[in-house]
Amino acid sequence: MGWLILACVVIMTGYAIKRLLTTSWDGQVFSLRNFLLLTVTYAVLLTGFATIYTVMTLEGITVMMQRHPITSFWSLFETAIYFSGMMLFSVGNGEIIPVGWGRAISLVASYLGHALPVTVVWTLIFNRSPKNDNR
């Protein structure tokens, strides 16, 4: 069952990234719609990677190590959310360390966390029409 959940999460995460990258952006650089789209995409990525870490751990594959023992499913998922956030929003490995397959997964999370905002900014810059400039 865990591997089915894992496959579904990977598909949903891929769809969220595809949706972000193929969306036509509002003419304005800063708009509520653009901000919400980026926020929802990051929320999907955050929970998606946390689910991947959690499922792999429950399947017996060590993907992260921490100083404090994990006592329940929710404790594991909370730790996975925190670790996923650290990998997406910074490249800090604080008190949780990726091991085994977790190293590759955290590398992908770090890449996406840094590449997506750059891609969005470049898309906004290159898709701006001259008529939207107020010069």
N, C-alpha and C positions, 0 to 999 in steps of 0.2 A: 504494500500500500504506500509506503514511504517513497518508493521510486516513481510511482504514478504521480504523487503530489509533486515530487521534484520535477518531473517532465512538464507538468502543467505550469509550474512556477516559471520555468525557463521559457516556455512558450509565451506566457503573459508578459514577462519581462522584456523579451524580444519584441513583442508587439508594442509595448509602451515606448521603447526606444525608436522603433520604426515610425510610430505615430508622431513622436516629437520631431523627428528629422524630416518627415514628409509633409508637415503642416505648413500651410501658407500663413505667414505671420502678419499681424496687423501692420498697417503702414507706420504706426508710431513705434519708436524703439521701446518705450516703456508703456505697457498697457496692462490692465488687470487680466485680460484674457491670456496674454503671453506669460505673465507671472504665474497664473493658476495652472497653465499647461505644464510649465517647468516644475512647479511644486508637486503636481500629481504624478508626473513621471518620476521624480526623485522619491516620492512616497512608495511608489510601486517598486522601484529599485531597492530601497531600504528594506521593505518587508520581504521582497523576493530573495535577496541575498541572506537575510536573517532566516528565512524558511529553508534555504539550501543548507546553511550551517546547522540548523536544528535537525533537519531530516537526516543528514549525513551522520551527525552525532548519535541520533537514535538508532541508526542502522549499524552502529558499531565502528564507524570510521572517524578517527580522531582528526578534527580539522582546526581546533583551537584549544589552547591551554590557558588556564588562568590560575591565579593564586588561591582563590576561594572555591570551595567545593560547590557543585551545582546540586541542589537538593530536590528540585521538582521540574516538571515540564516548563512551567511558567518562568522559573528561574533561568532555565536554559534558554528559552526564547528571549527573555529580557537581555541576557548576556549577548545573544546573537544579534539582537537589534542594536545594542550599544556597539558591538564590534563592527557591524555592517556600517553604522554611521561613521565610525572612526575611519573606515576604509574609503567611504564615499566622499566625505567632507574634508578630510585631511589625510595625511599618510602617517598617522601616529599609531604606533602599536602599544601604547600604554601598558597596562597590566595583562592584556590578552594577547597571546602570541599565536599567529597562524602556524600550523604544522601540517605536514603531508600535503594532501590535496587542498587543504585550507590555504596554503601559500599561493597556489595557482588561482584559486577563487578570489582571494583578497587582491591579487594583482589585477585581475579583470575588474573588480569593483573599484580599485583605485584609478585605473585607467578611465573607466566610464565616468567616475566622479569628477575627473579633471577635464576630460575631452568634451563632454556634453555641453557645459557652459560655453566653452570656446567655440564649438560648432554653432550654437545658437547665436552668439554674438556675431560671428562672421556671416551667418545667414542673414541676420538683420541688416548688417552693413552693406552686403552685396545686393540685397533685394530692395534697398531703398530707392525709390524713384526720385529723380531730380525735382519733380513738382512738390514733393513732401518737404524739401529743404526750405527753410524760411530765410534764406539769405538774399 
